Amino acid sequence: MLKGEVLVDWDDSGALSQTALMTAHDYDQQALPAQCMGFPSVVDDTISLAKEKLTQFLAFLDGA
């Protein structure tokens, strides 16, 4: 993951979550304990979902 990359998430209403935007550095710091505890697939799934949501959001902006 590149430094400065932004992760985007949506709450249940479809609005951007206030706590969802963080730098890759902050995200990596939070992800480290999960990886150390043996849950790298959970972290990978979270990253994949965030990238998918960001792609959808960017596609929405392109169409707006």
Z-matrix of the N, CA and C atoms (Angstrom, degrees):
N
C 1 1.455
C 2 1.531 1 108.35
N 3 1.291 2 116.91 1 139.58
C 4 1.456 3 121.63 2 -177.84
C 5 1.518 4 111.02 3 -83.65
N 6 1.333 5 116.11 4 143.24
C 7 1.463 6 119.40 5 174.91
C 8 1.516 7 109.34 6 -63.67
N 9 1.321 8 116.30 7 138.10
C 10 1.452 9 120.45 8 178.96
C 11 1.515 10 113.88 9 89.43
N 12 1.332 11 117.35 10 -7.27
C 13 1.463 12 119.99 11 176.52
C 14 1.527 13 108.19 12 -67.20
N 15 1.309 14 116.65 13 142.70
C 16 1.462 15 120.54 14 -176.17
C 17 1.519 16 109.78 15 -108.96
N 18 1.323 17 115.53 16 134.23
C 19 1.457 18 121.34 17 176.84
C 20 1.518 19 108.83 18 -99.23
N 21 1.308 20 116.53 19 139.40
C 22 1.461 21 121.38 20 -177.41
C 23 1.520 22 108.79 21 -123.53
N 24 1.311 23 116.10 22 138.20
C 25 1.454 24 120.74 23 177.28
C 26 1.520 25 108.25 24 -136.92
N 27 1.313 26 115.90 25 160.46
C 28 1.462 27 121.39 26 179.67
C 29 1.516 28 108.24 27 -119.17
N 30 1.344 29 116.80 28 144.10
C 31 1.458 30 118.60 29 172.29
C 32 1.528 31 108.32 30 -84.06
N 33 1.324 32 117.04 31 -176.16
C 34 1.470 33 120.52 32 -174.55
C 35 1.525 34 113.10 33 -61.93
N 36 1.326 35 117.75 34 -25.66
C 37 1.463 36 120.04 35 -179.13
C 38 1.526 37 112.06 36 -82.50
N 39 1.333 38 117.49 37 -6.28
C 40 1.455 39 121.28 38 -178.49
C 41 1.515 40 112.87 39 92.31
N 42 1.336 41 117.18 40 -1.66
C 43 1.463 42 120.58 41 178.12
C 44 1.526 43 109.33 42 -82.38
N 45 1.312 44 115.52 43 156.20
C 46 1.462 45 118.97 44 177.19
C 47 1.524 46 109.14 45 -65.16
N 48 1.297 47 116.77 46 132.30
C 49 1.457 48 121.36 47 178.61
C 50 1.524 49 109.30 48 -72.96
N 51 1.328 50 116.52 49 135.18
C 52 1.465 51 120.14 50 -178.35
C 53 1.521 52 111.46 51 -64.97
N 54 1.321 53 117.36 52 -31.35
C 55 1.463 54 120.16 53 -177.19
C 56 1.520 55 112.41 54 -92.58
N 57 1.327 56 117.76 55 1.24
C 58 1.462 57 119.85 56 -172.55
C 59 1.521 58 113.70 57 -82.22
N 60 1.328 59 117.56 58 -22.05
C 61 1.453 60 119.24 59 -176.45
C 62 1.523 61 109.71 60 -86.42
N 63 1.304 62 116.55 61 120.50
C 64 1.455 63 120.72 62 178.34
C 65 1.524 64 108.16 63 -152.69
N 66 1.305 65 115.17 64 157.52
C 67 1.462 66 117.97 65 178.46
C 68 1.520 67 109.41 66 -75.34
N 69 1.297 68 115.94 67 160.88
C 70 1.459 69 120.56 68 178.64
C 71 1.520 70 110.21 69 -60.14
N 72 1.328 71 117.32 70 -35.41
C 73 1.465 72 120.57 71 179.51
C 74 1.528 73 109.96 72 -61.47
N 75 1.337 74 117.06 73 -47.46
C 76 1.463 75 120.70 74 178.68
C 77 1.522 76 110.23 75 -61.29
N 78 1.333 77 116.03 76 -41.81
C 79 1.464 78 120.30 77 -179.23
C 80 1.524 79 110.48 78 -63.65
N 81 1.322 80 116.50 79 -44.03
C 82 1.461 81 120.30 80 -179.96
C 83 1.521 82 111.01 81 -61.86
N 84 1.340 83 116.81 82 -38.06
C 85 1.456 84 120.34 83 179.35
C 86 1.527 85 110.66 84 -64.31
N 87 1.321 86 116.93 85 -36.05
C 88 1.461 87 120.34 86 179.30
C 89 1.529 88 111.02 87 -77.89
N 90 1.315 89 116.95 88 -30.29
C 91 1.463 90 120.62 89 -176.22
C 92 1.527 91 111.72 90 -77.42
N 93 1.320 92 117.45 91 -26.91
C 94 1.460 93 120.96 92 -176.17
C 95 1.525 94 113.98 93 -54.08
N 96 1.345 95 119.89 94 -48.62
C 97 1.468 96 118.36 95 -179.37
C 98 1.526 97 112.60 96 -58.84
N 99 1.325 98 117.99 97 -38.84
C 100 1.465 99 120.74 98 179.29
C 101 1.524 100 110.34 99 -63.60
N 102 1.334 101 117.08 100 -40.66
C 103 1.462 102 120.25 101 179.07
C 104 1.525 103 109.91 102 -66.22
N 105 1.328 104 117.08 103 -39.56
C 106 1.460 105 120.85 104 -179.24
C 107 1.522 106 111.08 105 -66.89
N 108 1.326 107 117.26 106 -29.21
C 109 1.458 108 121.15 107 -179.41
C 110 1.523 109 111.31 108 -83.89
N 111 1.333 110 117.50 109 -1.08
C 112 1.452 111 120.20 110 175.42
C 113 1.514 112 114.57 111 92.45
N 114 1.326 113 117.70 112 27.78
C 115 1.456 114 121.21 113 178.96
C 116 1.521 115 111.78 114 -120.18
N 117 1.342 116 118.70 115 47.79
C 118 1.466 117 119.05 116 -178.17
C 119 1.525 118 112.66 117 -63.25
N 120 1.331 119 117.98 118 -28.18
C 121 1.464 120 119.16 119 -179.05
C 122 1.526 121 110.92 120 -67.79
N 123 1.330 122 118.01 121 -33.57
C 124 1.467 123 121.28 122 176.99
C 125 1.520 124 109.43 123 -64.25
N 126 1.325 125 116.42 124 -42.90
C 127 1.462 126 121.08 125 179.15
C 128 1.526 127 109.68 126 -65.34
N 129 1.327 128 117.16 127 -44.75
C 130 1.468 129 120.95 128 178.90
C 131 1.525 130 111.21 129 -61.29
N 132 1.334 131 116.57 130 -41.90
C 133 1.467 132 120.42 131 178.72
C 134 1.522 133 110.83 132 -63.52
N 135 1.330 134 116.81 133 -39.95
C 136 1.464 135 121.16 134 179.73
C 137 1.520 136 110.57 135 -65.01
N 138 1.325 137 116.74 136 -42.77
C 139 1.466 138 121.15 137 178.75
C 140 1.527 139 109.77 138 -64.50
N 141 1.325 140 117.38 139 -43.59
C 142 1.467 141 121.03 140 179.61
C 143 1.521 142 111.13 141 -62.08
N 144 1.331 143 116.93 142 -43.20
C 145 1.462 144 120.75 143 179.31
C 146 1.525 145 110.64 144 -64.11
N 147 1.327 146 116.71 145 -41.91
C 148 1.466 147 120.22 146 179.37
C 149 1.527 148 110.89 147 -63.15
N 150 1.319 149 117.19 148 -41.96
C 151 1.468 150 120.41 149 178.36
C 152 1.523 151 111.08 150 -64.84
N 153 1.341 152 116.46 151 -39.32
C 154 1.465 153 120.50 152 178.56
C 155 1.529 154 110.52 153 -63.93
N 156 1.338 155 116.79 154 -44.57
C 157 1.467 156 120.68 155 179.95
C 158 1.526 157 110.82 156 -65.13
N 159 1.325 158 117.29 157 -39.44
C 160 1.461 159 120.81 158 178.55
C 161 1.527 160 110.21 159 -64.67
N 162 1.321 161 117.04 160 -41.64
C 163 1.462 162 120.97 161 177.65
C 164 1.526 163 110.83 162 -60.90
N 165 1.339 164 116.51 163 -43.12
C 166 1.469 165 120.54 164 177.70
C 167 1.522 166 110.87 165 -62.95
N 168 1.323 167 116.54 166 -41.66
C 169 1.464 168 121.13 167 -179.42
C 170 1.528 169 110.72 168 -64.93
N 171 1.330 170 116.84 169 -43.34
C 172 1.465 171 120.30 170 179.20
C 173 1.525 172 110.69 171 -65.68
N 174 1.328 173 117.43 172 -37.30
C 175 1.464 174 120.76 173 176.55
C 176 1.524 175 110.02 174 -64.57
N 177 1.321 176 116.94 175 -38.60
C 178 1.466 177 121.14 176 177.08
C 179 1.525 178 110.27 177 -62.64
N 180 1.342 179 116.74 178 -43.08
C 181 1.468 180 120.30 179 179.65
C 182 1.523 181 111.18 180 -64.80
N 183 1.319 182 117.07 181 -38.32
C 184 1.465 183 120.58 182 178.69
C 185 1.523 184 111.28 183 -63.42
N 186 1.326 185 116.52 184 -35.12
C 187 1.454 186 120.77 185 -178.41
C 188 1.518 187 113.81 186 -84.09
N 189 1.340 188 116.83 187 -12.85
C 190 1.479 189 120.14 188 -175.41
C 191 1.506 190 113.04 189 -76.21
